[in-house]
Amino acid sequence: MQVRSHIFIASDIEEALEHFKEELQGYRVVSFLEDNFKIEHAKLVTAEAYISETQTKYIILAAKEFTDVAQNSLLKLLEEPPSNIEFIIISPTKSNLLPTVRSRLPIVQSEKGSLVSTIDLNLAKIDYQQVFAFLKENARVSKNEAKALVEALFYRATVVDKLILSENQLDIFDKAYRLLDLNARAQSVLAMLVMSFARER
């Protein structure tokens, strides 16, 4: 499964790093795990990124904190990565990262620090039969499980299936969270979300 560059927010960065190493087996993965990611680490990342590759290589930056200087030095690299290079930044919180970094990569948030469950649905090709099967399978989920499914659907759509979400779909994701917080029926919220992908086809 190919994954594109993104920022992953998880309270346990080591667990998240191991998850990605496992998920990306078969690809070359170079990881940097630090308490505090500094300019010297950014230089190593840059050097690694410019080692030419014929197949996709993943560079994972996992840290509890990132210095502003280190982040600024990586901006151009994140915006225009060399051929076949994908970046995954793992941080315990969004506020660790500069707005300029956050604007360059999609952000995926784990549900309460646990890793987002994987969903075996290709949202780029979903049909109504798959929609109904998914809703039947998740007919009795709790509010928190439904929130985790919303996270997983967003991850699947933006990172795995590499879809550019329409303004309407982004609004629906936002609305799904708010409805679940207001204790709306989980199955109705999930139906609204997955049907938006079937309708866009």
C-alpha positions in Angstrom: 0.0 0.0 0.0 1.5 3.3 -1.0 1.1 6.3 1.3 1.7 9.9 0.4 3.5 12.6 2.5 1.5 13.8 5.5 1.7 14.8 9.2 0.5 12.3 11.7 -0.5 13.4 15.2 -0.2 10.7 17.8 0.5 10.9 21.5 2.8 7.8 21.4 5.3 8.7 18.6 7.3 5.5 19.0 4.2 3.3 18.6 3.2 5.4 15.5 6.7 5.0 14.0 6.6 1.2 14.4 3.1 1.2 12.9 4.4 3.0 9.7 7.5 0.7 9.5 5.2 -2.3 9.5 2.6 -0.7 7.1 5.4 0.3 4.6 7.1 -3.1 4.4 8.5 -3.5 1.0 9.5 0.1 0.6 12.7 1.7 1.8 12.0 3.5 5.1 14.5 5.9 6.8 13.4 7.1 10.2 14.6 9.8 12.5 13.3 9.5 16.1 14.3 12.3 18.4 13.1 14.0 21.6 13.9 17.4 20.1 14.3 17.6 16.3 17.1 20.2 15.7 18.9 21.8 12.7 21.5 19.0 12.7 18.8 16.4 12.2 17.2 18.5 9.5 20.5 18.5 7.6 20.7 14.7 7.8 17.1 14.5 6.5 18.0 16.8 3.6 21.1 14.7 2.7 19.0 11.5 2.8 16.3 13.0 0.6 18.7 13.9 -2.1 20.1 10.3 -2.4 18.4 9.4 -5.7 15.9 6.5 -5.6 14.3 4.5 -8.4 11.4 3.5 -6.1 9.5 5.3 -3.4 11.5 6.0 -0.3 9.8 7.1 2.9 11.6 9.5 5.3 9.9 9.5 8.7 10.6 12.4 11.2 9.2 11.5 14.6 9.9 13.8 17.5 8.3 15.1 20.7 9.4 18.7 19.8 10.7 20.4 16.6 12.8 23.5 16.7 11.6 26.4 14.5 15.0 26.6 12.8 14.9 22.9 11.8 11.4 23.3 10.4 12.2 26.4 8.4 15.2 24.6 6.9 12.9 21.8 5.6 10.2 24.0 4.1 11.4 24.0 0.5 12.1 20.2 0.7 8.6 19.5 1.9 7.1 21.7 -0.8 9.2 20.3 -3.7 10.5 16.9 -2.6 13.0 15.1 -4.9 11.6 12.3 -7.1 10.2 9.2 -5.3 10.6 10.8 -1.8 7.6 10.9 0.6 7.8 12.5 4.1 5.8 11.4 7.2 6.1 13.8 10.2 5.0 12.3 13.5 4.3 14.7 16.3 2.3 14.5 19.6 0.6 17.8 18.9 -0.1 20.2 15.9 1.1 23.1 17.9 4.6 21.7 17.8 4.7 22.5 14.1 4.9 25.9 12.4 1.8 27.0 10.3 4.1 27.0 7.2 4.9 23.3 7.7 1.2 22.5 8.5 0.1 24.2 5.3 2.4 22.0 3.1 1.2 18.6 4.2 -2.2 17.1 5.1 -2.7 16.4 8.8 -4.0 13.0 10.0 -5.0 12.8 13.7 -5.0 9.5 15.5 -8.1 8.9 17.7 -7.1 9.5 21.3 -3.5 8.6 20.6 -4.4 5.1 19.3 -3.7 4.4 15.6 -6.4 5.0 13.1 -8.0 1.7 12.1 -7.5 0.8 8.5 -10.6 0.7 6.3 -10.6 -1.7 3.3 -12.7 0.5 1.1 -11.4 2.2 -2.0 -13.3 5.6 -1.7 -12.2 6.5 -5.3 -14.2 3.5 -6.6 -16.9 3.0 -4.0 -20.4 1.9 -5.2 -23.8 1.8 -3.4 -23.4 -1.9 -2.7 -20.2 -1.3 -0.8 -21.8 1.7 1.0 -24.6 -0.6 2.3 -22.2 -3.3 3.3 -20.0 -0.8 5.2 -23.1 0.6 7.0 -24.4 -2.9 7.9 -21.0 -3.8 9.3 -20.9 -0.7 11.5 -24.6 -0.6 12.4 -24.0 -0.7 16.2 -20.9 1.4 16.7 -20.6 3.7 19.7 -20.0 7.5 19.4 -16.3 7.1 20.0 -16.0 4.2 17.5 -17.9 6.3 14.9 -15.4 9.2 15.5 -12.5 6.7 14.9 -14.2 5.6 11.7 -14.5 9.2 10.5 -10.8 9.6 11.2 -10.1 6.4 9.3 -12.2 7.4 6.3 -10.4 10.7 6.1 -7.1 9.0 6.3 -8.1 6.4 3.7 -9.5 9.1 1.3 -6.6 11.6 1.5 -3.5 9.5 2.2 -4.2 6.0 0.8 -6.6 6.7 -2.1 -4.9 10.2 -2.7 -8.2 11.9 -3.4 -8.4 15.7 -3.6 -11.5 16.3 -1.5 -14.1 18.7 -2.8 -15.2 21.7 -0.6 -18.5 19.8 -0.1 -16.7 16.6 1.2 -14.5 18.6 3.5 -17.6 20.3 4.9 -19.2 16.9 5.4 -16.2 15.6 7.4 -16.4 18.7 9.6 -20.2 18.3 10.0 -19.8 14.6 10.9 -17.6 15.4 13.9 -20.0 18.1 15.1 -23.0 15.8 14.7 -21.3 13.0 16.6 -20.5 15.4 19.4 -24.2 16.3 19.5 -25.0 12.6 19.9 -26.5 12.2 16.4 -27.1 8.6 15.4 -23.7 7.2 14.4 -25.1 5.2 11.4 -26.8 8.3 9.9 -23.6 10.3 10.2 -21.5 7.5 8.6 -24.1 7.1 5.8 -23.9 10.8 5.0 -20.1 10.6 4.8 -19.7 7.5 2.6 -22.7 8.4 0.4 -20.9 11.6 -0.5 -18.1 9.6 -2.1 -20.5 7.3 -4.1 -22.4 10.4 -5.3 -19.2 12.2 -6.4 -18.4 9.4 -8.9 
